[in-house]
């Protein structure tokens, strides 16, 4: 079961929800962020953020403080706060980077956020009350290339980072000025910001740069998807053992944990899919969330398609995919529930559509697998 919403003819780069899911922030593949408000069954454009100069690459909406953070290829990030008069006010963040910002994520306690960049570093940002501005500390070593994805551990102190040097790393993001001493975790006990706690070489498991990373709900596992079309899970309770599932699908671009042992990934195959970690720690395919039947909108059988090719082997008629999304899915977010215990997710893609999926209806009944 799914709900489909169309916001723009332009691709949707990324999206984020407010706490009660009555508002959504999304970027139509340009320098703007559009805020929509739900009015009955319709979405009404409530505001447009146009402070960025280049394409917006990341959006995150803090559910409790109701602040929005955005980052862009213009090397800047802004924190947007809703004023008493109902207007969103931007505050520039001092990222101190010389390349494009690529991704952004609030920490669970919402007292800091992290920004990845093409400058081969992560900016961990927090508010400095003495000077009334947002400042940052850098995590650099041993990153060798663009940071493409990041996610926070539920304890608010650890970061998992993926990059185009084919590696996934777990760092300490403890900021002494605002954080209490961090508790011990299966990933390690080093507290200083930038301490490398774990490193996984994706080239050891087939290769490909990292597109998305995600901590599990309890923080003991890390998942990532890479350009070779695989799904990997590392388990800190099993001595950082890595399980990799090589799929037959095109590369996934986004992933998120929806249960203690289950995650959803989506990407260039245009269909979100469920993956499950079994009792042996191995990743298995659970099923497709898109259970729509094949469309016959074109009215072309296999023979008719062959006959419709022109001399340059091009189809004379546009084809329709047998999925709800008609182009790559770029972003997967939890819509109902929390990480590790979600019942619905939302996806947005290059077709300008946003779809809300019910996790209870998965093709094949999970093929005998159970969502723990």
DONU-303447 format. One record per residue (C-alpha): residue in one letter; x, y, z. Coordinates in Angstrom, 3 decimals. Layout:
N
<site aa="a" c1="X" c2="Y" c3="Z"/>
...
***
This chain:
372
<site aa="x" c1="0.000" c2="0.000" c3="0.000"/>
<site aa="x" c1="1.365" c2="3.419" c3="-0.925"/>
<site aa="x" c1="0.475" c2="7.100" c3="-1.209"/>
<site aa="x" c1="1.801" c2="9.060" c3="-4.162"/>
<site aa="x" c1="2.333" c2="12.818" c3="-4.126"/>
<site aa="x" c1="3.617" c2="14.951" c3="-6.988"/>
<site aa="x" c1="5.304" c2="18.232" c3="-6.066"/>
<site aa="x" c1="7.326" c2="19.222" c3="-9.095"/>
<site aa="x" c1="8.257" c2="18.280" c3="-12.622"/>
<site aa="x" c1="11.867" c2="18.724" c3="-11.511"/>
<site aa="x" c1="13.808" c2="15.974" c3="-9.715"/>
<site aa="x" c1="13.607" c2="16.032" c3="-5.914"/>
<site aa="x" c1="17.157" c2="16.008" c3="-4.569"/>
<site aa="x" c1="16.235" c2="15.373" c3="-0.930"/>
<site aa="x" c1="13.372" c2="15.824" c3="1.522"/>
<site aa="x" c1="12.728" c2="16.003" c3="5.267"/>
<site aa="x" c1="9.579" c2="15.965" c3="7.443"/>
<site aa="x" c1="8.583" c2="17.993" c3="10.471"/>
<site aa="x" c1="7.666" c2="16.153" c3="13.674"/>
<site aa="x" c1="3.956" c2="15.566" c3="13.025"/>
<site aa="x" c1="4.360" c2="15.093" c3="9.244"/>
<site aa="x" c1="2.100" c2="18.028" c3="8.403"/>
<site aa="x" c1="4.958" c2="19.848" c3="6.645"/>
<site aa="x" c1="7.721" c2="18.791" c3="4.323"/>
<site aa="x" c1="10.910" c2="20.477" c3="3.143"/>
<site aa="x" c1="12.301" c2="19.480" c3="-0.244"/>
<site aa="x" c1="14.667" c2="20.769" c3="-2.894"/>
<site aa="x" c1="13.626" c2="20.657" c3="-6.593"/>
<site aa="x" c1="17.204" c2="20.074" c3="-7.761"/>
<site aa="x" c1="18.238" c2="23.723" c3="-7.572"/>
<site aa="x" c1="19.347" c2="26.318" c3="-5.017"/>
<site aa="x" c1="15.926" c2="26.501" c3="-3.355"/>
<site aa="x" c1="14.207" c2="24.675" c3="-0.513"/>
<site aa="x" c1="10.414" c2="24.519" c3="-0.718"/>
<site aa="x" c1="8.279" c2="24.174" c3="2.409"/>
<site aa="x" c1="4.865" c2="22.588" c3="1.866"/>
<site aa="x" c1="2.011" c2="22.437" c3="4.364"/>
<site aa="x" c1="-0.642" c2="19.731" c3="4.288"/>
<site aa="x" c1="-4.127" c2="21.150" c3="3.819"/>
<site aa="x" c1="-6.537" c2="18.243" c3="3.909"/>
<site aa="x" c1="-5.453" c2="15.972" c3="1.100"/>
<site aa="x" c1="-3.506" c2="18.666" c3="-0.733"/>
<site aa="x" c1="-0.074" c2="20.195" c3="-0.293"/>
<site aa="x" c1="0.202" c2="23.986" c3="-0.282"/>
<site aa="x" c1="3.492" c2="25.814" c3="-0.876"/>
<site aa="x" c1="4.077" c2="27.787" c3="2.329"/>
<site aa="x" c1="7.609" c2="29.174" c3="1.884"/>
<site aa="x" c1="10.703" c2="29.129" c3="-0.318"/>
<site aa="x" c1="14.240" c2="29.318" c3="1.052"/>
<site aa="x" c1="16.499" c2="30.897" c3="-1.568"/>
<site aa="x" c1="19.515" c2="31.879" c3="0.525"/>
<site aa="x" c1="21.817" c2="29.335" c3="-1.157"/>
<site aa="x" c1="23.582" c2="30.250" c3="-4.407"/>
<site aa="x" c1="24.061" c2="26.729" c3="-5.796"/>
<site aa="x" c1="22.221" c2="23.398" c3="-5.704"/>
<site aa="x" c1="21.004" c2="22.262" c3="-2.292"/>
<site aa="x" c1="22.534" c2="18.887" c3="-1.428"/>
<site aa="x" c1="21.110" c2="18.145" c3="2.023"/>
<site aa="x" c1="18.145" c2="18.946" c3="4.280"/>
<site aa="x" c1="17.335" c2="17.802" c3="7.809"/>
<site aa="x" c1="14.469" c2="18.898" c3="10.051"/>
<site aa="x" c1="14.981" c2="18.632" c3="13.828"/>
<site aa="x" c1="11.694" c2="17.258" c3="15.228"/>
<site aa="x" c1="11.848" c2="18.721" c3="18.747"/>
<site aa="x" c1="13.517" c2="22.115" c3="18.258"/>
<site aa="x" c1="11.727" c2="22.558" c3="14.895"/>
<site aa="x" c1="14.878" c2="23.865" c3="13.214"/>
<site aa="x" c1="15.854" c2="23.091" c3="9.637"/>
<site aa="x" c1="19.455" c2="22.773" c3="8.500"/>
<site aa="x" c1="20.375" c2="22.925" c3="4.821"/>
<site aa="x" c1="23.669" c2="22.593" c3="2.961"/>
<site aa="x" c1="24.636" c2="23.299" c3="-0.608"/>
<site aa="x" c1="27.264" c2="23.073" c3="-3.302"/>
<site aa="x" c1="27.973" c2="26.738" c3="-2.526"/>
<site aa="x" c1="30.013" c2="25.494" c3="0.500"/>
<site aa="x" c1="27.542" c2="26.956" c3="2.995"/>
<site aa="x" c1="25.053" c2="25.674" c3="5.535"/>
<site aa="x" c1="22.149" c2="27.531" c3="7.133"/>
<site aa="x" c1="20.109" c2="26.852" c3="10.242"/>
<site aa="x" c1="16.526" c2="28.024" c3="9.747"/>
<site aa="x" c1="14.484" c2="28.994" c3="12.805"/>
<site aa="x" c1="10.772" c2="29.816" c3="12.841"/>
<site aa="x" c1="10.233" c2="33.226" c3="14.437"/>
<site aa="x" c1="7.211" c2="34.371" c3="16.410"/>
<site aa="x" c1="5.773" c2="36.091" c3="13.352"/>
<site aa="x" c1="5.760" c2="32.788" c3="11.456"/>
<site aa="x" c1="8.749" c2="33.593" c3="9.219"/>
<site aa="x" c1="11.765" c2="31.340" c3="8.756"/>
<site aa="x" c1="15.014" c2="33.145" c3="9.623"/>
<site aa="x" c1="18.363" c2="31.817" c3="8.327"/>
<site aa="x" c1="21.610" c2="31.785" c3="10.287"/>
<site aa="x" c1="24.858" c2="31.170" c3="8.397"/>
<site aa="x" c1="27.111" c2="28.398" c3="9.753"/>
<site aa="x" c1="30.901" c2="28.712" c3="9.670"/>
<site aa="x" c1="31.787" c2="25.435" c3="7.953"/>
<site aa="x" c1="35.332" c2="26.494" c3="6.962"/>
<site aa="x" c1="35.408" c2="24.286" c3="3.849"/>
<site aa="x" c1="36.778" c2="24.962" c3="0.351"/>
<site aa="x" c1="34.620" c2="22.449" c3="-1.551"/>
<site aa="x" c1="30.906" c2="21.749" c3="-1.863"/>
<site aa="x" c1="28.915" c2="20.563" c3="1.141"/>
<site aa="x" c1="27.355" c2="17.194" c3="0.260"/>
<site aa="x" c1="25.178" c2="15.993" c3="3.164"/>
<site aa="x" c1="23.895" c2="17.124" c3="6.569"/>
<site aa="x" c1="22.300" c2="15.482" c3="9.610"/>
<site aa="x" c1="21.121" c2="16.661" c3="13.040"/>
<site aa="x" c1="22.355" c2="14.705" c3="16.066"/>
<site aa="x" c1="19.671" c2="12.883" c3="18.103"/>
<site aa="x" c1="19.774" c2="15.506" c3="20.898"/>
<site aa="x" c1="19.687" c2="18.282" c3="18.286"/>
<site aa="x" c1="22.512" c2="20.209" c3="19.975"/>
<site aa="x" c1="24.835" c2="19.743" c3="16.983"/>
<site aa="x" c1="24.842" c2="18.566" c3="13.389"/>
<site aa="x" c1="27.386" c2="17.180" c3="10.951"/>
<site aa="x" c1="28.096" c2="18.289" c3="7.387"/>
<site aa="x" c1="30.024" c2="16.218" c3="4.847"/>
<site aa="x" c1="31.914" c2="17.860" c3="2.008"/>
<site aa="x" c1="34.099" c2="17.501" c3="-1.032"/>
<site aa="x" c1="36.957" c2="18.926" c3="1.043"/>
<site aa="x" c1="37.660" c2="15.429" c3="2.441"/>
<site aa="x" c1="36.369" c2="16.300" c3="5.902"/>
<site aa="x" c1="33.315" c2="16.480" c3="8.166"/>
<site aa="x" c1="32.280" c2="19.656" c3="9.957"/>
<site aa="x" c1="30.709" c2="18.935" c3="13.350"/>
<site aa="x" c1="28.742" c2="22.108" c3="14.103"/>
<site aa="x" c1="27.368" c2="23.433" c3="17.391"/>
<site aa="x" c1="26.031" c2="26.703" c3="18.745"/>
<site aa="x" c1="28.472" c2="28.926" c3="20.639"/>
<site aa="x" c1="26.333" c2="30.984" c3="22.994"/>
<site aa="x" c1="29.114" c2="33.406" c3="23.949"/>
<site aa="x" c1="29.381" c2="34.692" c3="20.381"/>
<site aa="x" c1="25.822" c2="33.824" c3="19.311"/>
<site aa="x" c1="26.787" c2="31.858" c3="16.200"/>
<site aa="x" c1="27.251" c2="28.337" c3="14.851"/>
<site aa="x" c1="30.840" c2="27.123" c3="14.728"/>
<site aa="x" c1="32.430" c2="23.853" c3="13.662"/>
<site aa="x" c1="35.181" c2="21.386" c3="14.464"/>
<site aa="x" c1="36.703" c2="19.316" c3="11.664"/>
<site aa="x" c1="37.181" c2="15.565" c3="11.343"/>
<site aa="x" c1="39.775" c2="14.937" c3="8.616"/>
<site aa="x" c1="42.017" c2="11.890" c3="8.925"/>
<site aa="x" c1="42.246" c2="9.498" c3="7.195"/>
<site aa="x" c1="39.581" c2="10.521" c3="4.649"/>
<site aa="x" c1="41.039" c2="10.590" c3="1.127"/>
<site aa="x" c1="38.077" c2="11.739" c3="-0.943"/>
<site aa="x" c1="34.598" c2="13.321" c3="-0.936"/>
<site aa="x" c1="32.323" c2="12.529" c3="1.994"/>
<site aa="x" c1="29.046" c2="11.346" c3="0.455"/>
<site aa="x" c1="26.968" c2="10.194" c3="3.444"/>
<site aa="x" c1="26.833" c2="10.301" c3="7.237"/>
<site aa="x" c1="24.594" c2="9.290" c3="10.126"/>
<site aa="x" c1="24.549" c2="9.700" c3="13.919"/>
<site aa="x" c1="24.682" c2="6.959" c3="16.532"/>
<site aa="x" c1="21.621" c2="7.105" c3="18.839"/>
<site aa="x" c1="23.908" c2="8.021" c3="21.769"/>
<site aa="x" c1="24.633" c2="11.432" c3="20.128"/>
<site aa="x" c1="28.434" c2="10.926" c3="20.225"/>
<site aa="x" c1="29.402" c2="8.740" c3="17.268"/>
<site aa="x" c1="29.279" c2="9.347" c3="13.508"/>
<site aa="x" c1="29.364" c2="6.848" c3="10.652"/>
<site aa="x" c1="30.746" c2="8.316" c3="7.437"/>
<site aa="x" c1="30.861" c2="7.018" c3="3.863"/>
<site aa="x" c1="33.040" c2="8.455" c3="1.115"/>
<site aa="x" c1="34.216" c2="7.980" c3="-2.455"/>
<site aa="x" c1="37.488" c2="6.431" c3="-1.316"/>
<site aa="x" c1="35.462" c2="3.179" c3="-0.981"/>
<site aa="x" c1="35.504" c2="3.273" c3="2.832"/>
<site aa="x" c1="33.062" c2="3.500" c3="5.721"/>
<site aa="x" c1="34.364" c2="4.871" c3="9.010"/>
<site aa="x" c1="33.007" c2="5.284" c3="12.533"/>
<site aa="x" c1="34.280" c2="8.368" c3="14.398"/>
<site aa="x" c1="33.888" c2="9.950" c3="17.788"/>
<site aa="x" c1="32.042" c2="13.270" c3="17.434"/>
<site aa="x" c1="32.228" c2="14.203" c3="21.107"/>
<site aa="x" c1="32.376" c2="17.990" c3="21.605"/>
<site aa="x" c1="33.726" c2="18.814" c3="25.047"/>
<site aa="x" c1="32.108" c2="22.264" c3="25.137"/>
<site aa="x" c1="28.540" c2="20.975" c3="24.922"/>
<site aa="x" c1="28.550" c2="17.198" c3="25.579"/>
<site aa="x" c1="28.736" c2="15.184" c3="28.763"/>
<site aa="x" c1="31.400" c2="12.440" c3="28.881"/>
<site aa="x" c1="30.282" c2="9.722" c3="26.452"/>
<site aa="x" c1="29.338" c2="6.224" c3="27.658"/>
<site aa="x" c1="31.138" c2="3.067" c3="26.546"/>
<site aa="x" c1="29.880" c2="1.462" c3="23.321"/>
<site aa="x" c1="30.676" c2="-1.727" c3="21.380"/>
<site aa="x" c1="32.466" c2="0.516" c3="18.868"/>
<site aa="x" c1="35.065" c2="1.676" c3="21.411"/>
<site aa="x" c1="35.644" c2="4.092" c3="24.283"/>
<site aa="x" c1="37.830" c2="6.832" c3="22.761"/>
<site aa="x" c1="36.240" c2="10.199" c3="23.421"/>
<site aa="x" c1="38.209" c2="12.905" c3="21.614"/>
<site aa="x" c1="36.512" c2="14.281" c3="18.509"/>
<site aa="x" c1="37.881" c2="12.784" c3="15.313"/>
<site aa="x" c1="39.072" c2="9.536" c3="16.913"/>
<site aa="x" c1="38.690" c2="6.727" c3="14.371"/>
<site aa="x" c1="36.878" c2="3.804" c3="16.013"/>
<site aa="x" c1="36.276" c2="1.503" c3="13.038"/>
<site aa="x" c1="37.107" c2="1.414" c3="9.342"/>
<site aa="x" c1="35.616" c2="-0.836" c3="6.673"/>
<site aa="x" c1="37.194" c2="-1.154" c3="3.236"/>
<site aa="x" c1="34.387" c2="-1.606" c3="0.762"/>
<site aa="x" c1="36.980" c2="-2.541" c3="-1.871"/>
<site aa="x" c1="37.534" c2="-5.726" c3="0.136"/>
<site aa="x" c1="33.924" c2="-6.691" c3="-0.563"/>
<site aa="x" c1="33.667" c2="-5.883" c3="-4.263"/>
<site aa="x" c1="34.287" c2="-2.151" c3="-4.526"/>
<site aa="x" c1="32.324" c2="0.977" c3="-5.308"/>
<site aa="x" c1="32.026" c2="4.353" c3="-3.621"/>
<site aa="x" c1="29.567" c2="4.708" c3="-0.754"/>
<site aa="x" c1="26.175" c2="6.291" c3="-1.439"/>
<site aa="x" c1="24.450" c2="6.034" c3="1.968"/>
<site aa="x" c1="25.146" c2="4.881" c3="5.535"/>
<site aa="x" c1="22.888" c2="4.263" c3="8.529"/>
<site aa="x" c1="23.225" c2="3.250" c3="12.193"/>
<site aa="x" c1="20.703" c2="0.710" c3="13.444"/>
<site aa="x" c1="18.179" c2="1.743" c3="16.072"/>
<site aa="x" c1="20.282" c2="0.353" c3="18.942"/>
<site aa="x" c1="23.558" c2="1.567" c3="17.425"/>
<site aa="x" c1="25.232" c2="-1.850" c3="17.292"/>
<site aa="x" c1="25.083" c2="-2.221" c3="13.501"/>
<site aa="x" c1="26.019" c2="-0.036" c3="10.544"/>
<site aa="x" c1="24.618" c2="-0.515" c3="7.065"/>
<site aa="x" c1="25.798" c2="0.984" c3="3.809"/>
<site aa="x" c1="24.990" c2="0.816" c3="0.107"/>
<site aa="x" c1="27.566" c2="1.372" c3="-2.600"/>
<site aa="x" c1="27.881" c2="1.818" c3="-6.331"/>
<site aa="x" c1="28.317" c2="-1.891" c3="-7.017"/>
<site aa="x" c1="24.644" c2="-2.499" c3="-6.177"/>
<site aa="x" c1="25.380" c2="-4.238" c3="-2.873"/>
<site aa="x" c1="24.034" c2="-3.922" c3="0.674"/>
<site aa="x" c1="26.486" c2="-4.339" c3="3.575"/>
<site aa="x" c1="26.017" c2="-4.576" c3="7.349"/>
<site aa="x" c1="28.799" c2="-4.395" c3="9.964"/>
<site aa="x" c1="28.056" c2="-5.643" c3="13.495"/>
<site aa="x" c1="30.038" c2="-4.227" c3="16.439"/>
<site aa="x" c1="28.843" c2="-7.060" c3="18.710"/>
<site aa="x" c1="30.403" c2="-9.609" c3="16.336"/>
<site aa="x" c1="33.876" c2="-8.080" c3="16.318"/>
<site aa="x" c1="32.926" c2="-5.729" c3="13.458"/>
<site aa="x" c1="32.080" c2="-8.641" c3="11.169"/>
<site aa="x" c1="30.767" c2="-7.526" c3="7.774"/>
<site aa="x" c1="28.030" c2="-9.250" c3="5.786"/>
<site aa="x" c1="27.607" c2="-8.265" c3="2.142"/>
<site aa="x" c1="24.740" c2="-9.103" c3="-0.175"/>
<site aa="x" c1="25.475" c2="-8.641" c3="-3.861"/>
<site aa="x" c1="22.177" c2="-7.914" c3="-5.553"/>
<site aa="x" c1="21.089" c2="-8.059" c3="-9.178"/>
<site aa="x" c1="19.806" c2="-4.501" c3="-8.996"/>
<site aa="x" c1="21.228" c2="-1.152" c3="-10.031"/>
<site aa="x" c1="23.084" c2="0.859" c3="-7.360"/>
<site aa="x" c1="21.135" c2="1.939" c3="-4.283"/>
<site aa="x" c1="21.375" c2="5.615" c3="-3.315"/>
<site aa="x" c1="19.766" c2="5.677" c3="0.145"/>
<site aa="x" c1="19.174" c2="3.290" c3="3.047"/>
<site aa="x" c1="17.628" c2="3.443" c3="6.520"/>
<site aa="x" c1="16.977" c2="0.941" c3="9.338"/>
<site aa="x" c1="13.263" c2="0.306" c3="9.893"/>
<site aa="x" c1="13.558" c2="-2.514" c3="12.464"/>
<site aa="x" c1="16.177" c2="-4.024" c3="14.793"/>
<site aa="x" c1="17.212" c2="-6.347" c3="11.964"/>
<site aa="x" c1="15.666" c2="-4.852" c3="8.852"/>
<site aa="x" c1="16.412" c2="-1.936" c3="6.536"/>
<site aa="x" c1="15.007" c2="-0.334" c3="3.397"/>
<site aa="x" c1="17.200" c2="0.685" c3="0.458"/>
<site aa="x" c1="16.313" c2="2.325" c3="-2.854"/>
<site aa="x" c1="18.097" c2="3.859" c3="-5.810"/>
<site aa="x" c1="18.483" c2="3.540" c3="-9.560"/>
<site aa="x" c1="16.151" c2="0.529" c3="-9.813"/>
<site aa="x" c1="13.302" c2="2.926" c3="-8.905"/>
<site aa="x" c1="11.855" c2="0.534" c3="-6.310"/>
<site aa="x" c1="12.427" c2="0.554" c3="-2.507"/>
<site aa="x" c1="13.395" c2="-2.869" c3="-1.184"/>
<site aa="x" c1="13.521" c2="-4.498" c3="2.226"/>
<site aa="x" c1="16.597" c2="-6.348" c3="3.496"/>
<site aa="x" c1="16.795" c2="-8.454" c3="6.660"/>
<site aa="x" c1="19.705" c2="-9.581" c3="8.837"/>
<site aa="x" c1="19.205" c2="-13.208" c3="9.880"/>
<site aa="x" c1="20.271" c2="-14.943" c3="13.094"/>
<site aa="x" c1="23.718" c2="-15.635" c3="11.637"/>
<site aa="x" c1="24.291" c2="-11.968" c3="10.860"/>
<site aa="x" c1="23.884" c2="-12.454" c3="7.095"/>
<site aa="x" c1="21.994" c2="-9.941" c3="4.950"/>
<site aa="x" c1="19.094" c2="-11.378" c3="2.975"/>
<site aa="x" c1="16.655" c2="-9.906" c3="0.495"/>
<site aa="x" c1="13.237" c2="-9.440" c3="2.107"/>
<site aa="x" c1="11.067" c2="-8.172" c3="-0.725"/>
<site aa="x" c1="9.968" c2="-5.188" c3="-2.755"/>
<site aa="x" c1="7.811" c2="-2.459" c3="-1.278"/>
<site aa="x" c1="6.430" c2="-1.638" c3="-4.712"/>
<site aa="x" c1="3.841" c2="-4.355" c3="-5.419"/>
<site aa="x" c1="2.191" c2="-2.566" c3="-8.338"/>
<site aa="x" c1="1.445" c2="-4.704" c3="-11.368"/>
<site aa="x" c1="3.165" c2="-4.135" c3="-14.678"/>
<site aa="x" c1="1.649" c2="-1.263" c3="-16.596"/>
<site aa="x" c1="0.424" c2="-1.653" c3="-20.133"/>
<site aa="x" c1="0.112" c2="2.076" c3="-20.723"/>
<site aa="x" c1="2.205" c2="1.923" c3="-23.847"/>
<site aa="x" c1="0.166" c2="-0.914" c3="-25.304"/>
<site aa="x" c1="3.334" c2="-2.504" c3="-26.661"/>
<site aa="x" c1="3.987" c2="-6.222" c3="-26.547"/>
<site aa="x" c1="7.530" c2="-7.522" c3="-26.914"/>
<site aa="x" c1="7.003" c2="-8.004" c3="-30.652"/>
<site aa="x" c1="5.474" c2="-4.557" c3="-31.064"/>
<site aa="x" c1="8.351" c2="-2.974" c3="-29.150"/>
<site aa="x" c1="10.808" c2="-4.714" c3="-31.472"/>
<site aa="x" c1="8.884" c2="-3.545" c3="-34.498"/>
<site aa="x" c1="8.769" c2="0.036" c3="-33.186"/>
<site aa="x" c1="12.541" c2="0.427" c3="-33.143"/>
<site aa="x" c1="13.833" c2="2.853" c3="-35.716"/>
<site aa="x" c1="17.023" c2="2.390" c3="-37.687"/>
<site aa="x" c1="19.109" c2="3.685" c3="-34.778"/>
<site aa="x" c1="17.544" c2="1.157" c3="-32.362"/>
<site aa="x" c1="15.527" c2="3.810" c3="-30.556"/>
<site aa="x" c1="11.951" c2="3.331" c3="-29.421"/>
<site aa="x" c1="9.498" c2="5.548" c3="-31.212"/>
<site aa="x" c1="7.231" c2="5.632" c3="-28.154"/>
<site aa="x" c1="8.086" c2="6.552" c3="-24.593"/>
<site aa="x" c1="8.051" c2="3.571" c3="-22.246"/>
<site aa="x" c1="6.539" c2="3.398" c3="-18.766"/>
<site aa="x" c1="8.334" c2="1.533" c3="-16.013"/>
<site aa="x" c1="6.459" c2="-1.099" c3="-14.025"/>
<site aa="x" c1="7.138" c2="0.825" c3="-10.794"/>
<site aa="x" c1="5.454" c2="3.799" c3="-9.158"/>
<site aa="x" c1="8.656" c2="5.812" c3="-9.304"/>
<site aa="x" c1="9.601" c2="6.446" c3="-12.915"/>
<site aa="x" c1="13.187" c2="7.471" c3="-12.191"/>
<site aa="x" c1="15.905" c2="6.908" c3="-9.614"/>
<site aa="x" c1="14.965" c2="7.184" c3="-5.932"/>
<site aa="x" c1="17.339" c2="9.675" c3="-4.296"/>
<site aa="x" c1="16.140" c2="9.797" c3="-0.680"/>
<site aa="x" c1="14.498" c2="7.435" c3="1.837"/>
<site aa="x" c1="13.127" c2="8.808" c3="5.141"/>
<site aa="x" c1="11.118" c2="7.370" c3="8.004"/>
<site aa="x" c1="7.552" c2="8.626" c3="7.821"/>
<site aa="x" c1="5.884" c2="6.796" c3="10.716"/>
<site aa="x" c1="7.772" c2="5.511" c3="13.747"/>
<site aa="x" c1="11.444" c2="5.897" c3="14.582"/>
<site aa="x" c1="14.666" c2="4.428" c3="13.316"/>
<site aa="x" c1="14.685" c2="0.754" c3="14.249"/>
<site aa="x" c1="10.918" c2="0.672" c3="14.730"/>
<site aa="x" c1="9.157" c2="2.162" c3="11.716"/>
<site aa="x" c1="5.938" c2="1.153" c3="9.991"/>
<site aa="x" c1="6.043" c2="3.548" c3="7.013"/>
<site aa="x" c1="8.783" c2="5.205" c3="4.969"/>
<site aa="x" c1="8.798" c2="7.917" c3="2.313"/>
<site aa="x" c1="10.845" c2="8.064" c3="-0.862"/>
<site aa="x" c1="11.511" c2="10.881" c3="-3.315"/>
<site aa="x" c1="13.206" c2="10.720" c3="-6.668"/>
<site aa="x" c1="14.269" c2="12.203" c3="-9.956"/>
<site aa="x" c1="10.721" c2="11.857" c3="-11.292"/>
<site aa="x" c1="9.530" c2="14.643" c3="-8.968"/>
<site aa="x" c1="7.336" c2="12.275" c3="-6.972"/>
<site aa="x" c1="7.194" c2="11.521" c3="-3.258"/>
<site aa="x" c1="5.710" c2="8.183" c3="-2.204"/>
<site aa="x" c1="4.784" c2="6.935" c3="1.277"/>
<site aa="x" c1="5.120" c2="3.153" c3="1.673"/>
<site aa="x" c1="3.500" c2="0.768" c3="4.155"/>
<site aa="x" c1="6.091" c2="-1.737" c3="5.355"/>
<site aa="x" c1="3.462" c2="-4.342" c3="6.193"/>
<site aa="x" c1="2.780" c2="-5.072" c3="2.530"/>
<site aa="x" c1="5.975" c2="-6.450" c3="1.061"/>
<site aa="x" c1="6.044" c2="-8.575" c3="-2.068"/>
<site aa="x" c1="6.209" c2="-12.295" c3="-1.358"/>
<site aa="x" c1="5.357" c2="-11.987" c3="2.328"/>
<site aa="x" c1="9.046" c2="-11.401" c3="3.099"/>
<site aa="x" c1="9.797" c2="-14.819" c3="1.593"/>
<site aa="x" c1="9.451" c2="-16.462" c3="4.987"/>
<site aa="x" c1="11.661" c2="-13.933" c3="6.733"/>
<site aa="x" c1="10.520" c2="-12.073" c3="9.839"/>
<site aa="x" c1="11.011" c2="-8.389" c3="10.583"/>
<site aa="x" c1="12.427" c2="-8.563" c3="14.082"/>
***
